[in-house]
Amino acid sequence: MAKIFNCIRDNAGYILGICGVISITVGVIKANKAKIKASEIEKESEENLKVIEEVHNTASSDEYSEEDYTNDIFIVKAQKLVNYIKIYSIPLMLIVCGCLSLLH
């Protein structure tokens, strides 16, 4: 058992380097997969903004005020930002952790 721990301790730099390279590679692959989802998020957001704009132009001010319009646009943009954070947070963390392990 002591031989295994000594081997790990002696090669810790190499092990960290290998883990770093693997982490960066997986992070890049996940980021590329997230790009597909990002285009769907962008498309959905644009559709929602078009609907909001259409309702704003056709509805009377009693039914749909400027404040409602502004709030709806804010909500759509906030949802878009949250969705981007959801899909890109894990790849970003993997890449950052991989870079930090390579620096160690």
Disulfide bonds with the S-S distance in Angstrom:
none
